[in-house]
Amino acid sequence: MSDMLKKIASAITLILIIGSPLTNIVHAKSQVAHQVDVVIALDVSGSMSGLIDSAKQRLWDIVNEVGRAQPRPELRMSIISFGRPSYGAGTGYVRVDLPFTTDLDAVNQTLFAFGTAGGEEYVARAITTSVNELSWSENPDALKILFVAGNEAATQDPQISTQAATQVAISAGIIVNTIYCGSDNDDIAAGWRDVATMTNGMYASIDQNAAAVANIASPMDDELAALNQELNKTYLAYGTAGKQRRANQLEQDANAGAMSDSAMASRVVTKAGEMYDNSSWDLVDALEEGVSLEEIEPEKLPEEMQSMNDEQRQEYVGEQARKREELQARISRLDEDRRDYIEKERALRAEDEDKGLDEVMQKGLRALAERKGYSFD
C-alpha cells in the first residue's frame, strides 16, 4: 500500500472512530472552559493520623462530587502538609507535596506517602504558602478553593497573623475553608471559624476518625470492583512514562481496595468519569485529546501494537475506546443505585454518626460551586 493510500485508510478509520458515540465525550472535553482548583492542606503532626486516613479513604468521594457539577469543570488538585518538624522552621513547617495536577492517581499516591510526627501547626503559614507557591488558575472565572484541616489553634503562627494570611488569599481570589478536627464547643474552634469567615469560606468541625466507621458497603461494590478489572484492560500505556504511570494506576487501585470496599467502589466511579484523564500516558484518552497515533514512534507504543500497521492500530485503539465507553456506562448506572442505597443508609444512621472529612468537603465544594453558577445532577 502506498503512503498516500495508508494516509487515506487511516483518515477513514479515524472518521469512523470519531463518528461513534465517543464523539460526545471528545466534544465535551474540548469545550471545557470552567476550571476548579482545589488545594487540600493537612496537618500531619503526631495526633493527626485519623485525618490522613480519612483523606485517603474519602478522596474519591470528594472528586466524584466535583464530577457531578454542571457544566463539567476541569479539576486540578494540589496537596500541602504542615506541622512536621523535618520541614524546617524557615518554611513554617509547611511543604508543598504535590503542585497542581489533573493526575488523580498522583494525588492519591501523595496521600498514601504521608506519615505523622509532632510539630508546630501554623495555619497562617499553610495559607500563605498555598497562595504564593502554587500556580493557581489565571482564569478570572475559575473557582479557587483551599481546604485547611487541623486540630490545634489556628492563630499560633508567631510571624503571620490569620488576618494577614486571609488578606493574601482574598487578593488572589482564593476561598479558604477550614476544618477543625475537634468539638465545635472547644475554645480554639472560634479561630478556625474566623479564618473561613474572612474569605467568605465554609467552616466545619469534624471527628477526624469518622471515616474509619462511616464506610457503608453496598450490594453494588463487588460488581463495581469486577468492572474495574475489565476497565483496566482498556488502558494502553505509551511513551517513556507510560509503564510507570500504568503501574501507579494499579498501585492506587490496591491502596483504595486495602482501605475498604466503599473506598474502592468510589475510586471505580471516578475512573469511569470525565475527571479521570490519563491522556499523557494512555492512548485512548490521548486520541480523544487530539494526539495523532501516526506521530507516535512505534517503539513507544504498547508491545502488542508495535507490529501492527497504521490501520490496525487505529482499529485496535478504537475497539478499546468502545469497550471503555460501555464499561463506563455500566459503572455509571451502578453508581446511581449505589448512591441511592448509601443515602438511605446514611439517613438511618444520621443520629449516631459524626460528620467526617468527606461530608464537609463535599458540602463545601457544592455550596461554593453553586455560588459560582454550577448546578448538580
N, C-alpha and C positions, 0 to 999 in steps of 0.2 A: 504494500500500500504506500502510495506517495505521501510526502509530508503534507501536501495540501489536502488529500483525502483524509488523512489522520486528523487534521485540524477540524475538518467538516464533521467527521464522525464524533469527535469529542464535543463539538459545539452542540450537535443534535442531542447527544446523551445528557449534556448539562441542561439543555432546554427541557428535556423530559423530567429531569430531577426537579428543576425549578417549577415546572408545571404541576408538580404533585402538591398534596395538601400541606407539605412542609413549607410552601411559599408563604403562608400566613405567618409562620414563625419568623422567617427571614425578614419579611417586611416589618413585622412588629419590632424586631430588634433594631433594624436600620432607622426606624422612626423615633427611637427613644431619645427624648430631649430632656427629660426630668431626671435630676440627679439627687441622690440621698447619700450623704457622708455620715457614717456612724463611727464614733470612737468609744471604745469601752476601756475605761481606766480603772484598774482593780488594785485594791490594797492587798499586797502579798506579804504582809507582816505575819508574825508567827501564829496569830489567832485566826487567820482567815482561810484556812483550808476548806471550810464549808462553802465559802463564797466561790472559790476557784472551782470546786467540784460542781457547784450549781451552774457556773458558766459553761463548763464542759458539757454538762448534761442538757442544758437548755439552749445552746447556741442555735440549733436548727429550728426550734420553735420561734425564736426571735426573727431569724431570717425569713421563715415562712410567713410571718405576719407582714413583713415588708413586701413580700411577693404577692400578697393579696390586694395590694393597693392599685388603684386605677386613676390615671393612666400608669402603666407599669413603669416603675422607676429603674434607673441604673444604680445599683447599690455598690458602694465602696466601704470597706471596713478597715479599722486600724485598732491595734491593741497597745495599751500603755500600762505599765505596772509601777507601783510606788510603795515605799515603806521597807525596802530591802537594804540593809547596811552596805552590802557589796557594791551598790550603785554609786556610793560616794557622796559625801556632804556637798561637794561642789555642784552636783546635779539636783540637790534637794531630795536625794534618794528616789529619783524618778528615772525611768528608762522607756524609750520608745522601742517596744519589742517587735512591732510589725507596722511599717508605714502603710498608707492607704493601698488597698489592693481589692481586686474583684475575685481573687483566688480564695474561695471559701475554705478549701482544704488547707491552705496555708494558715488561715485564721484558726481553724480547729487544731492544727499541729502546734501552733504557738501556745494555745491554752493548755494543751496536754504537756508542754515542757515546763510549766510553772511548778515551783516549789515554794515553801514559805520559810521565813526567817524573821526574828524580831527586829524591829527598827522604828524609825520615826516616820509618821504618816502625814505628809504635808499636802493637803488637798489643794491649796492655792498654787503650789508649785506644779502639781499634776495638771491643773487647768492651764497655766501659762505655758508649760511645756507642750501640751496638746495644741494650743493655738499657734505657738511660734515655730515649732519644729516639724509640723506636718504640712503637706501641700494640699490644703483644702481646695475644694472646687472654686473656680473663679466665676462660675455661672451665677449671676445675681439672683436667679430663681431657685438655686439649689437649696435643699433642706440640710442644714449642718447641725448635727446633734452630738453632744458629748455626754456620756453617762459616767459618773464618778461614784464608786461604791467603796465604803469602808466602815469601820466601827469605832474610830477614835474621834476626838473633837476636830471639826473642820477648820478651826481657827488657830491651830498651834504652829503654823509656819512662822518662824522668827523673822523672816525677811520680807515676805509678801503677804499683805492682808487679803482676805477673801473679797473685800470691796475692790481692791486694785485688780485682782485676778479676773473678777467678773467684768470689769470695765474693758479689759483687754479682749475678753470673749465677745462682749457686745459690739465692740468696734469692728470685729471680724465677722459679725452676723452669725455667731455660734450660740446655740441654746444649750445651757448647762442643766442637766438633770441629775439630781443627787439621790443616792440610795443609801440610807443609813441602816447598817446591819445591827439592829438593836430595837429596843422598845421606843415607841413614839413618845412615851412619857419620860424618857431619860432627859436630864438637863441639857446634854450636848446635842440632842436631836434638833433643837431650835437653830443651831448654827448651820446644820445641813439644809434645813428648810429655807433659811435666809439666802444661801448661795443660789438655790434654784429660783427663788422669787426675784432676785436681782436681774436675772436674764429672761424672765418670763418662762422659766422651765418648769419641770414637774419634780415633785419631791415624794419620796415614799420611804417607809421603814419596813424592813423585812426580817424574817428569820433566815439567816444565811444557810441554814441546814435544811430548809424546807424542801429543796429539790430531792433530797435523799428519800423523802417519804411521800412525795407528791406524784410519783410515777403512776400513771393509770394505764395498765395493759389493756389492749383492746383485742377483739376477735380477729381484727384485720392485720395485726402485727406480723404474724407468721407468713401470710401471703405477701405482704409488702417486702419482707426480707427475701423471699424466694424470687420475687420480681426484680429485686436489686441485683441478684446474681445474673439474671438474664440481661438486665440493663448494662451491667459491666462489660458484657461480651461485645457490646456495640461500640466501645471506645477503641479508637485506632491511634495509638501513640506514634507520633512522628517527631523528627527533628532531634537536635542534640540533647534537649531536656526532656524529651517525651517519656523515656523509660523511667526516669526519676519521678516525674510528675504522676505517672500512672501508678508507680509503686506507692507514692504518698496517698493517692486516692484510696487504694486498698487498705493502707495503714489506718486512714481516718475512718473507714468502714469498721475496721476491727476495734478502734478506740470507742466509737459510738456503741457498737454491739456489746463491748465489755461493761459499759455504764448501765445499760438497761435495754429491754426490748422497746420501750417507749422512745428512748433517745435514738435508737436505730431506725425506727419507723419514721420519726421526724426527719432524720437525715435522708432517707429514701425519698420522701416527699420533696425535700429541697432539690435533690439530684434530678427529679423529674420536672422541675420548674425552670423558668427563664432566668432566675437569679444565679443558677449554676452554669457558668460559662467557662469552658475549657478550650477556647479557640487557639490558645497559644501552644497547645500540645496534642489536641485531638482533631483528627481530620474531619469528622462530621461537623463539629462546631466551626472549624476553620473555614470550610467551604460555605457554610451559612453566612460567615462574615465576609465573604468575597475573596478568600485566598484561592489562587489558581492551582489546581493539582499538578498541571504540567510544569509549573515553575519550581516544584519541589524536587530536589535531586533524588534519584531512585534509591540510593543507599541510605537516605534519611526516612524512607517510607517504612511501614511495618514489614517485617520479613516476608510475610505471605503475599505482599503486593509487589515486591521488587521484580519478580519475573513476569508480571502481567504487562500487557500493552496499555496504551492510554485509555482505550475504550473499556477494557476490562476493569481498569482501576476506577473509572468513573462509575461503572455499574456496581462495583463492589461497595464503594462508599455510599452510593445511593441506596443500596439494599440495607446497609446498616442504619442509615438515616430513617428509612421507613420502619424498620424494626423498632428503633428507639422511639419514634413517634407513637407507635401502637402501644408500647410499654408505658410511655408517659401518660397516655390517655387512660389506661387501666389503673395506674397508680393514682391519678387524679380522682377517678371515681371512687376508689377505695378510701382516699383521703377524706372525701366528703362524708362517707359513712363513719369513718373513724372520728372525725371532728364532732359529729352529732353524738356519737357514743360518749366521748370524753366530756362534752358539755353537760350531758345528763348526769354522768358520774360526779362531776365537779359540783353540780347543784346539790346532789345528795350529801356531799362531804363538806360543803361550804362552811358550816359552823364549826367543824372540827380541825380545819387546816389553816395554817398561817400563810400569808402571801409569800411567794417565792420570787427569785430574781426574774424568771421568765415572765411571770404575770405582770409585774410592774413595768418591765421594759416593753412588753407588747402593748400594754395600755398607753404607756407614754409615747411610744412611736406612733401609734394610731392617732392619739389626740393631736400631736404636733403635725402629723401629716395632713390631718383633716383641716387644721388651720391654714395649711399651705394649698388647699384646694383638692387634695386627693380624696377619693372615696374608696370604700372597702366592700368587696363582694360578701 
